[in-house]
Amino acid sequence: MKGLFFIRFYLSLIIITLIVSCKKFLDVGSPVTETSSKEIFANDNSATAAMLGVYGEFMKTANLSMGASIFLGQSADEFRSYAVAPYSNYYTNNLNAIDNNDFWTAYYGSIYRCNAVLEGVSKSSTISSKVSEQLRGEALFTRAFLHFYLVNIFGDIPYVATTNYKENNLAPRESVESVYNKIIADLQEAKVLLNDIFPDAANKPSTERVRPNRTAAEAMLARVYLYKGEWERSEEFASAVLSKSQDYGLSNDLNDVFKKNSREAIWQMMPSDAVNTNGFEGYTYILLAPPGALGRFTIALNDYLLNAFEIGDKRRNHWVGTYLSFHYPFKYKVGALSQPTSEYSMVIRLAEVVLIRAEARAMQAKLNASISDLDKIRNRAGLALIADIDPMVNKQKLLETIWHERQIELFSEWGHRWFDLKRTGRADSILAAIKGSNWKSTDELFPIPKIQIDYSPVYTNAQNPGYN
């Protein structure tokens, strides 16, 4: 099948494929020869393997694991592309519905897998209640996380909560507000079902931060409420995360932030590729030749980002690498394949939550509390504290400083800059000045892939503005 519901397979075949693809992650003796969903969800181990397989597929699919960072960073002002069309279409903001389908199908495919786990767990009477709650919480969290990206990339979208392809085929686009409400409902339920431990593949406590827990759900709730403009609720959930100082903290050494099981990590992805034993980021970002000279070296950091660093910012020295006259993200240090595993892909980390609370507090005119949060990030970066240099800063200036810190702290990570420019209403003013005739206001939303419009009757004449 095509488009949104491209993954039209029998449930059992999907789960078996995921289990096989995720053996490195699992290693729990999963029954990979059984073919019925009833058998797959017959016990704790095989049911857990099904959910872990969702993460394994996530890490195997570059559009899922790196697409948001690379493509959205080009659409914003983080990366310069040295590729040719259609691979440069994000950088030139010249996307089209035919060539650019890097998010829709991949993300909805993973959502389908989450729904398959939710349905399999709910129908099983042989999984323990503890594991059933854990798996349901993880699947709800991951489904919400994926919809969050889709709604911020495409605007109005369908919120898919079933594997019934007939229903899904006719699912209409819902308003952004409606989608956010459903994301929140999933995250709120996930928060109740999950707990604060980091479970391993056998559902025992571990130090591996690769399965989302209650803290991950709270961090996502803080983010979603920030995007919705519900400042009190955003502060509430950010504070819930930041109160757990026994488990999480800002790494004093900037070179340690992106290592596996960093104290700053709230949720990471473990590599599931037999060849690339660390995350995709180092291999993708680190330049060993001029951009474009080799197939994978097609991007480098944009001067607009480089010029935004303040003098003396330690992040410029530790997180930016240089090759000849080109600069690249150096948050991840391992660029070669098959090196001993020392880095996982960071998905959610504590520094973002600190900045979320700083912004939510500033929006409520809690300026001193906001400055206190902001200065935690600036202090680690070796910068002068706002409390020292401008303690009487007004609300608007403080917000602009927070947004600047987000630009520097979170660059090249999961499209934060692209989303920030849009949600704060600055995309037009900033990107038009940088990109000239390549930029139009309608570029803030990506085109619905033509394959989806052709496949589903509810998408007739439903393309986003600005695309034929």
C-alpha positions in Angstrom: 0.0 0.0 0.0 1.1 3.6 -0.5 1.2 6.8 1.5 0.3 7.1 5.1 -0.5 3.5 5.5 2.3 2.1 3.5 3.0 -0.6 6.1 0.0 -2.8 5.3 1.3 -6.1 6.5 -0.1 -8.8 8.8 0.6 -7.8 12.4 2.7 -10.9 13.1 5.0 -10.3 10.2 5.6 -6.7 11.3 6.5 -7.7 14.8 8.7 -10.6 13.7 10.6 -8.3 11.3 11.1 -5.8 14.2 12.3 -8.5 16.5 14.8 -9.8 14.0 16.0 -6.3 13.2 16.6 -5.5 16.9 18.6 -8.5 18.1 21.5 -6.4 19.2 19.1 -4.4 21.5 17.2 -7.4 22.7 19.2 -10.5 23.2 16.5 -11.9 25.4 15.8 -15.2 23.5 12.7 -13.9 21.7 10.6 -16.5 19.9 11.4 -15.3 16.4 9.9 -18.4 14.7 6.3 -17.8 15.9 4.1 -16.1 13.4 0.8 -15.2 15.0 0.2 -12.0 17.0 -1.5 -14.1 19.7 1.8 -16.0 20.2 3.9 -12.9 20.0 2.0 -11.3 22.8 1.8 -14.5 24.8 4.5 -13.7 27.4 6.5 -10.9 28.8 9.7 -11.5 26.8 8.2 -11.7 23.3 5.8 -8.8 24.0 8.7 -6.7 25.2 10.7 -7.7 22.1 7.9 -6.3 19.9 8.1 -2.8 21.6 11.9 -2.8 21.5 11.7 -3.7 17.9 10.0 -0.3 17.3 13.1 1.4 18.6 15.3 -0.9 16.6 13.5 0.0 13.4 13.6 3.7 14.4 17.4 3.6 14.6 17.7 1.6 11.4 15.7 4.2 9.4 17.8 7.3 8.8 14.7 9.5 8.2 13.4 8.6 11.6 16.6 8.9 13.6 18.5 11.7 11.8 15.9 13.2 9.4 14.6 15.8 11.9 18.1 17.0 12.7 19.5 17.1 9.2 16.5 18.2 7.1 15.0 20.6 9.5 18.4 22.1 10.3 18.8 22.9 6.6 15.3 24.4 6.3 16.3 26.7 9.2 19.6 28.6 9.4 21.8 25.8 10.9 23.2 24.0 7.9 24.5 24.8 4.4 23.9 22.1 1.8 26.4 21.2 -0.9 24.1 18.7 -2.5 22.0 19.2 -5.7 18.3 19.1 -6.0 16.2 17.3 -4.8 18.6 16.7 -1.9 19.2 20.4 -1.4 15.4 21.2 -1.4 15.3 21.6 2.4 18.2 24.1 2.3 16.7 26.1 -0.5 13.2 25.8 0.9 12.0 24.5 -2.5 10.3 21.3 -1.3 7.8 19.6 -3.5 5.2 16.9 -3.0 6.8 14.4 -5.4 10.5 14.4 -4.4 10.3 15.0 -0.7 8.7 12.3 1.5 11.2 12.0 4.2 8.9 12.3 7.2 5.3 11.3 6.4 5.6 7.7 5.4 8.4 6.9 7.9 6.8 8.5 10.9 3.3 7.1 10.2 4.9 3.7 9.7 6.4 3.8 13.2 3.1 5.1 14.5 1.5 2.0 13.0 3.9 -0.2 14.8 3.2 1.5 18.1 -0.5 0.9 17.5 0.2 -2.8 16.7 1.9 -3.1 20.1 -1.0 -1.3 21.9 -3.5 -3.6 20.3 -1.5 -6.8 20.9 -0.9 -6.0 24.6 -4.6 -5.0 25.2 -5.8 -8.4 23.7 -3.3 -10.5 25.7 -4.4 -12.2 29.0 -1.0 -13.8 29.5 1.3 -10.8 29.9 2.0 -9.7 33.5 0.2 -6.5 34.5 3.5 -4.8 35.3 5.0 -5.5 31.8 1.6 -4.7 30.1 1.6 -1.3 31.8 5.2 -0.6 30.8 4.7 -1.5 27.2 1.5 0.4 26.9 3.1 3.4 28.4 6.1 3.2 26.0 3.9 2.8 23.0 1.6 5.7 23.9 4.7 7.9 24.6 6.3 7.0 21.3 3.1 7.5 19.4 2.7 11.0 20.9 6.4 11.8 20.2 6.0 11.0 16.5 2.7 12.9 16.1 4.4 15.9 17.8 6.9 16.0 14.9 4.3 15.4 12.2 2.0 18.2 13.4 4.9 20.7 13.7 6.1 19.7 10.2 2.8 19.5 8.3 0.3 21.4 10.4 -3.1 19.8 10.4 -2.7 16.0 10.3 -4.7 12.8 11.1 -4.0 11.4 14.6 -3.7 7.7 13.9 -4.6 5.4 16.8 -5.4 2.1 15.2 -4.0 -0.5 12.7 -7.3 -0.7 10.9 -6.2 0.5 7.4 -9.8 1.1 6.2 -10.3 3.6 9.1 -6.8 5.1 8.6 -7.3 5.5 4.9 -10.3 7.8 5.5 -8.9 9.6 8.5 -9.2 13.3 7.9 -6.7 16.0 8.9 -7.4 17.3 12.3 -6.6 20.8 13.6 -3.2 21.4 15.3 -5.1 22.1 18.5 -7.0 18.7 18.3 -3.7 16.9 17.6 -2.0 18.5 20.5 -4.9 17.5 22.8 -4.5 13.9 21.7 -0.7 14.0 22.2 -1.3 15.3 25.7 -3.8 12.6 26.4 -1.4 9.9 25.3 1.5 11.4 27.3 -0.7 11.9 30.4 -1.7 8.2 30.3 1.9 7.2 29.6 3.1 9.2 32.7 0.7 7.2 34.9 1.6 3.8 33.4 5.4 4.3 33.4 7.7 4.7 36.4 11.1 6.4 36.9 13.4 3.4 36.5 15.3 2.7 33.3 14.2 -0.8 32.3 16.5 -3.1 30.3 15.3 -5.6 27.7 14.2 -8.0 30.4 12.2 -5.2 32.2 14.7 -5.1 35.1 16.2 -1.8 36.4 19.3 -0.8 34.5 21.6 2.2 33.7 20.7 2.2 30.0 18.5 5.2 29.2 17.1 3.8 26.0 13.5 3.1 26.9 11.3 6.1 27.7 10.2 6.3 31.4 7.9 8.6 33.3 10.5 11.4 33.2 10.5 11.3 29.4 6.7 11.6 29.4 7.0 14.6 31.8 9.7 16.2 29.6 7.5 15.9 26.5 4.5 17.3 28.3 6.6 20.3 29.3 7.6 20.8 25.7 4.1 20.4 24.3 2.6 22.8 26.8 5.3 25.3 26.0 4.3 25.0 22.3 0.7 25.4 23.2 1.4 28.5 25.2 0.2 27.0 28.5 3.0 28.4 30.6 2.0 27.2 34.0 1.5 23.6 32.9 4.8 23.7 31.0 6.6 25.0 34.1 4.9 22.3 36.3 6.1 19.4 34.2 9.6 20.9 33.6 9.9 21.3 37.4 8.8 17.6 37.9 11.8 16.6 35.7 14.3 19.0 37.3 13.4 17.9 40.8 15.0 14.5 40.1 18.5 15.6 40.7 19.5 12.2 41.9 19.1 10.8 38.4 19.7 13.7 36.1 22.0 16.6 35.9 23.9 18.9 33.5 27.2 17.4 32.6 30.1 19.7 33.7 32.3 18.4 30.8 30.7 19.4 27.5 32.5 16.4 25.9 30.5 14.0 28.0 27.0 15.3 27.2 26.3 12.9 24.3 27.9 9.8 25.6 25.8 6.8 26.2 23.9 6.9 29.5 25.0 10.5 30.2 23.4 12.0 33.3 21.9 14.6 31.1 20.1 12.0 29.0 16.4 11.6 29.5 15.9 9.4 26.4 18.5 8.1 24.1 18.4 5.6 21.2 20.8 2.6 21.2 22.4 1.7 17.9 20.8 -1.3 16.3 23.0 -1.6 13.3 25.7 -4.3 13.2 28.1 -2.0 11.4 27.5 1.4 12.8 28.1 0.7 16.5 27.5 4.3 17.7 24.7 6.7 16.7 24.3 8.0 13.2 25.3 11.6 14.2 29.0 11.4 14.4 29.3 9.3 11.2 27.0 11.8 9.4 28.2 15.1 10.7 32.0 14.8 11.1 33.8 16.0 8.0 36.7 14.0 6.8 36.7 15.6 3.3 35.2 18.7 1.8 31.4 18.6 1.8 30.2 17.0 -1.4 33.5 15.3 -2.1 32.1 12.0 -0.8 28.5 10.9 -0.9 27.6 11.5 2.8 29.5 14.7 3.3 26.9 17.2 1.8 26.3 19.6 4.7 28.3 21.9 6.9 27.3 24.4 9.6 26.0 27.7 8.3 27.8 30.9 9.0 24.7 32.4 10.5 24.9 29.8 13.3 28.6 30.2 13.8 28.3 34.0 14.1 25.7 33.6 16.8 28.1 32.2 19.4 29.2 34.7 22.0 32.9 35.3 22.5 34.3 32.8 25.0 31.4 30.3 24.6 32.9 26.9 25.5 30.3 25.2 23.2 32.0 26.8 20.2 35.2 25.1 21.1 33.8 21.7 22.2 30.8 21.3 19.9 32.0 22.7 16.6 34.6 20.9 14.6 36.7 22.3 11.7 37.9 20.7 8.5 39.8 23.1 6.2 37.4 26.1 6.0 34.3 24.1 6.8 32.7 23.6 10.2 30.5 20.8 11.4 28.6 19.7 14.6 31.1 18.0 16.9 28.7 17.1 19.8 29.3 13.5 18.9 32.9 12.5 18.7 32.9 9.1 17.0 32.9 9.5 13.2 34.2 6.1 12.0 32.2 2.9 11.7 32.6 -0.1 14.0 34.2 1.7 16.8 33.6 0.5 20.4 30.2 1.9 21.5 30.5 5.1 23.5 27.7 7.2 22.1 24.0 6.8 21.8 21.7 9.1 19.8 20.3 11.7 22.2 16.6 12.4 21.7 15.6 14.3 24.9 18.1 15.8 27.4 18.0 17.9 30.5 19.3 21.1 29.1 16.2 21.5 26.9 14.0 21.1 30.0 15.9 23.8 31.8 15.4 26.1 28.9 11.7 25.2 28.7 11.2 26.2 32.3 13.2 29.4 31.8 10.9 30.4 28.9 7.7 29.3 30.6 8.7 31.3 33.7 9.6 34.4 31.7 6.2 34.2 29.9 4.6 34.4 33.4 6.8 37.4 34.3 8.7 35.3 36.9 11.9 36.9 35.7 14.2 36.2 38.5 13.3 32.5 38.5 13.7 32.4 34.7 17.1 34.0 34.9 18.2 31.4 37.5 17.4 28.6 35.0 18.9 30.4 32.1 22.1 31.0 34.0 22.6 27.3 34.6 23.1 26.9 30.9 25.2 30.0 30.5 27.4 29.0 33.5 28.2 25.7 32.0 29.1 27.4 28.7 31.5 29.7 30.5 29.5 32.8 29.8 28.7 35.8 32.0 25.5 35.3 34.0 22.5 37.4 33.3 22.0 37.8 37.0 25.4 39.7 37.1 25.3 41.7 33.8 21.6 42.5 33.4 19.6 41.6 36.6 16.9 44.1 35.7 16.4 42.8 32.2 12.8 43.2 30.9 10.6 40.3 29.8 11.0 40.7 26.0 14.8 41.0 26.2 15.0 37.9 28.5 12.8 35.9 26.1 15.1 36.9 23.2 18.1 35.8 25.3 16.4 32.4 26.1 15.7 31.8 22.4 19.3 32.7 21.6 20.5 30.1 24.1 18.2 27.5 22.6 19.7 28.3 19.2 23.2 27.7 20.5 22.6 24.9 23.0 20.3 22.7 20.8 21.8 23.3 17.4 21.8 20.3 15.0 19.4 18.4 17.4 16.0 17.2 16.3 14.9 20.4 14.5 14.6 22.5 17.6 15.7 25.7 15.8 13.2 25.2 12.9 10.3 24.7 15.3 11.5 27.6 17.5 11.5 30.1 14.6 8.0 29.1 13.7 6.4 28.9 17.1 7.8 32.3 18.2 6.7 34.0 15.0 10.3 34.8 13.8 10.7 32.5 10.8 9.7 35.2 8.2 11.9 37.9 9.5 15.0 35.8 10.1 14.8 33.4 7.1 13.7 35.9 4.5 16.8 37.9 5.3 19.0 34.9 5.0 17.4 33.0 2.1 16.1 35.8 0.0 13.8 34.7 -2.9 14.1 31.1 -1.8 11.9 31.9 1.3 8.1 32.2 1.3 5.8 32.3 4.3 4.1 29.1 3.1 7.5 27.3 3.5 6.8 27.0 7.2 4.7 23.9 6.5 6.1 21.1 4.3 4.0 19.6 1.4 1.8 16.6 2.0 3.5 13.9 -0.2 1.7 13.4 -3.5 1.6 9.6 -2.9 -0.6 10.2 0.1 -2.9 12.7 -1.8 -3.3 10.3 -4.7 -4.0 7.3 -2.4 -6.5 8.7 0.0 -9.8 10.4 -1.2 -9.9 12.7 1.9 -6.7 14.4 0.7 -8.2 15.6 -2.6 -7.5 19.4 -2.7 -6.1 19.2 0.8 -2.5 20.1 -0.1 -0.8 22.7 2.2 -0.7 26.2 0.7 2.2 27.1 -1.6 2.5 23.7 -3.3 1.0 22.5 -6.5 
